[in-house]
């Protein structure tokens, strides 16, 4: 038995829906994080005593929470005031956490399909710190069968020596947090790097043979203009990255921008509205398509889809396990979600006392797993109904008939036989549309 499909929400007034208000917009997981509880941590721990399903992929996420500056739009757990000894202590805690996980029946002896270093700024670490960290990680969970090792980097932290070391570690996907090419835009939004550092880092990274280089942009940063955005598209095209990821600017509650909005009594953010941001992304995608790239998701274009993959995203959205390491990290093991403690001191104290630092968790139902995979994969722009019927015994064309009819009526999507397809207009606002597919108990829940 499945829960009856929720009714479509009445439309939000157009003017209000177009403005950028505070709150989380980007859907990264399901059920909503606000529904995860401390009470479920015990059930999550029980997973570690199980035997994993044969062939289930494993990923490892390591969070590096250190940055040179905190961006004004950043909502991640980051620290800008830690000295070298404090950083070493944090890395030791992360490795101890990994050692404890590697000893459990569920994880013992497994080799990761993918590894992801996120932040914060992984490239903030020194070469010796990176080498010591990854040497021990490889001993605990060998990387010799990994399809992807992804690494986030801030251009201003990348010297030629550090890039050489990152490549030698085995990183296959280097993601450069460019965000914008204009120094004034970078400065006013709190970014630490400047435009000159982007080109230097990119050219050396290209020269030493990273298999994939991705660059990130953000559409609609504070004081972004039409002219500047067009220059960003031109500069990005000139680099010829293997993939380009574009996010639309949002203002979560725990950002500097929101604090300034609140102090000033502002209800809307000082950034472009949603129609403008969507148009800017569409313009960038069109320019890259003209240059031979392919749109592969709501945020991504790639130069060669046959060889340029994003294993972390695709495997995680399709039910892979993910071991979370580091402060505030999210993970999923045997369809049970968990998050580490979100503050660095209690995180380290828990690890040093010999306990995995899981702070909250969520044990999912069969239907929640179906909804999760459907909404996340819908962000790719096209899904197969037969896939979900075969895996979950639920046909999304029937289960979501009202929602799909509403998408079609608005020109945002269509059903063609087995395929559920989003139009380009629908893809550009897919995160807003996904909430219509949430189960009733999650429809009005705060996302984070």
Order of alpha helices (4+ residues) and beta strands (2+ residues): alpha-alpha-beta-alpha-beta-alpha-beta-alpha-beta-alpha-alpha-beta-alpha-beta-alpha-alpha-beta-beta-alpha-beta-beta-beta-alpha-beta-alpha-beta-alpha-alpha-alpha-beta-beta-alpha-alpha
